[in-house]
Amino acid sequence: MSAVFRRWFGENPVEETFRIRFSNRALFALILPLLGEQLLGMLMGTLDTMMVSGLGDASVSGVSLVDMIFILFFNILSALSTGGAVVASRAIGAGKPEEARRSAVGLMIITLSASLLILALLYGFDEEILTLLYGSIEPDVMDASLTYMRITALSFPAVALYSAAAALFRSMGNSKISMYASAGANVVNVAGNAFLIFVVKMGVAGAALATVIGRVLLMIFFLIMIGRKTGDIYIDYGRLFREKPDTGLMKSILAVGLPGSLESGTFQLGRILVLSIISTFGTVQITANAIANNIDSFGIMPGFAFNLAIITVVGQCVGAGDKRAVQYYTGKLMRMCYGFLVVLNIVLFAVLPLMLDLYSISPEAREIAVILIWIHNGFGVLLWTPSFVLPNAMKATGDAKFVMVSAVLSMFIFRVALSYVLGIRFGMGAVGVWICMVIDWICRIICFTVRFEKKIGFRLKQEYHKSII
């Protein structure tokens, strides 16, 4: 058993021949804080939903509908930050810290500009966006949605700046700072929710205001930390406004970030369109969908951490010009992700009834939520890693356009169009929609694995396996 474990997860002599090397200790130092950050964020998100659920199904539905829209824009900002992280990681791997610092300035400018455009869009067309995407939702749900959207939209510039700074720290291999900062912000958010919802009696507006406060504090912290000259990457605020940004590096960031933004944006837009289908099934299914999304995220939580870690590792390997290391560490990180997913989902299914007891929802919504969670996490253990972690490695190698095209086509063909067929035409409701999600995953896996093997080459895999026999 120990030999099998070392073969798949341990260090290997072949690593000593790489131009750049990541020991198991270095990998875990990067991954574990990211796991902690994801866990804390999801726990706080669950507490948020639980608090809002005490206000009734309409409030839960309204907040969940807006969150789906906001995730679209958050994903766009995150993808732009990923572009900056890729460029910075390559510069570090190539031994060019000054170039990495210039890319940091460019990333901040790009993400802040994008967030201001998004903010203007949301404030100019808030009700129109909700009506366009969700149509004839119930009046009390619409009121809750508008209240939550108008307040939380104010935090978008803060989200842009702290996401960019966090990505830069990860590109240096420092993920602890993001975990500690997110933990503090989440505590502020939950405490603010408890006070503003239950003490001040502000309802949905209180939940939104607490979120804004937490995000602004997080931004202030990261702007202070990224200004300290203690690592390869920092921002000299004294030079920031005196020197012109490096347009060449900004173009490199956009070359990765824009396809990623289009992919993430259209992916989330597809999810919103799917949610608009679910919204026609009534408040019970909207609520079940929201609760299932909240809980099932725990089962794939390690995947989000590995999505971030693999960009740093593969990006530095690319910067060092070592294709062998790219293939090796991509496979190793994916195997590690599988291991985490298996263990965590065993625990999740064991405590699922207890988790559902924490929500104040109707028995009908609970029953549907259980089915959706089993569909998502049952298949997610096998399919999520190659469907989402692998394409992040491909982005780090410069293959962002292929990832974008494949993911977008798969989303709209299988998750959106097929959801209409199974969900509405065949009367399967939310269950049919989530089955279509699994089909979308399978299509993504086929596209990404074939492309990655073709681009990196089979010879490297054979060489690696010879070294561990």
WOHUSUL-V970193 format. One record per backbone hydrogen bond with DSSP energy under -1.0 kcal/mol. CO is the residue of the C=O (numbers start at 1). NH is the residue of the N-H. Records with the same first field share a line. If there is no record, write none. Layout:
CO->NH / NH
This chain:
1->5
2->6
3->7
4->8
5->9
12->15
13->16
14->17
15->18
23->27
24->28
25->29
26->30
27->31
28->32
31->35
32->36
33->37
34->38
35->39
36->40
37->41
38->42
39->43
40->44
41->45
42->46
43->47
44->48
45->49
46->50
47->51
48->52
49->53
52->55
53->56
56->60
57->61
58->62
59->63
60->64
61->65
62->66
63->67
64->68
65->69
66->70
67->71
68->72
69->73
70->74
71->75
72->76
73->77
74->78
75->79
76->80
77->81
78->82
79->83
80->84
81->85
82->86
83->87
84->88
85->89
86->90
87->91
88->92
89->93
90->94
91->96
92->95
96->100
97->101
98->102
99->103
100->104
101->105
102->106
103->107
104->108
105->109
106->110
107->111
108->112
109->113
110->114
111->115
112->116
113->117
114->118
115->119
116->120
117->121
118->122
119->123
120->124
121->125
125->129
126->130
127->131
128->132
129->133
130->134
131->135
135->137
138->142
139->143
140->144
141->145
142->146
143->147
144->148
145->149
146->150
147->151
148->152
149->153
151->154
152->155
153->156
155->159
156->160
157->161
158->162
159->163
160->164
161->165
162->166
163->167
164->168
165->169
166->170
167->171
169->174
170->173
175->179
176->180
177->181
178->182
179->183
180->184
181->185
182->186
183->187
184->188
185->189
186->190
187->191
188->192
189->193
190->194
191->195
192->196
193->197
194->198
195->199 / 200
196->202
202->205
203->207
204->208
205->209
206->210
207->211
208->212
209->213
210->214
211->215
212->216
213->217
214->218
215->219
216->220
217->221
218->222
219->223
220->224
221->225
222->226
225->228
226->235
228->230
235->237
236->240
239->243
245->247
246->250
247->251
248->252
249->253
250->254
251->255
252->256
253->257
254->258
256->260
257->261
258->262
259->263
260->264
261->265
262->266
263->267
264->268
265->269
266->270
267->271
268->272
269->273
270->274
271->275
272->276
273->277
274->278
275->279
277->280
278->281
282->286
283->287
284->288
285->289
286->290
287->291
288->292
289->293
290->294
291->295
292->296
295->298
300->304
301->305
302->306
303->307
304->308
305->309
306->310
308->312
309->313
310->314
311->315
312->316
313->317
314->318
315->319
316->320
317->322
318->321
322->326
323->327
324->328
325->329
326->330
327->331
328->332
329->333
330->334
331->335
332->336
333->337
334->338
335->339
336->340
337->341
338->342
339->343
340->344
341->345
342->346
343->347
344->348
345->349
346->350
347->351
351->355
352->356
353->357
355->358
356->359
359->361
362->366
363->367
364->368
365->369
366->370
367->371
368->372
369->373
370->374
371->375
372->376
373->377
374->378
375->379
376->380
377->381
379->383
380->384
383->387
384->388
385->389 / 390
389->393
390->394
391->395
392->396
393->397
394->399
395->398
399->403
400->404
401->405
402->406
403->407
404->408
405->409
406->410
407->411
408->412
409->413
410->414
411->416
412->417
416->420
417->421
418->422
419->423
420->424 / 425
421->426
422->428
423->429
429->433
430->434
431->435
432->436
433->437
434->438
435->439
436->440
437->441
438->442
439->443
440->444
441->445
442->446
443->447
444->448
445->449
446->450
447->451
448->452
449->453
450->454
451->455
452->456
453->457
458->462
459->463
460->464
461->465
462->466
463->467
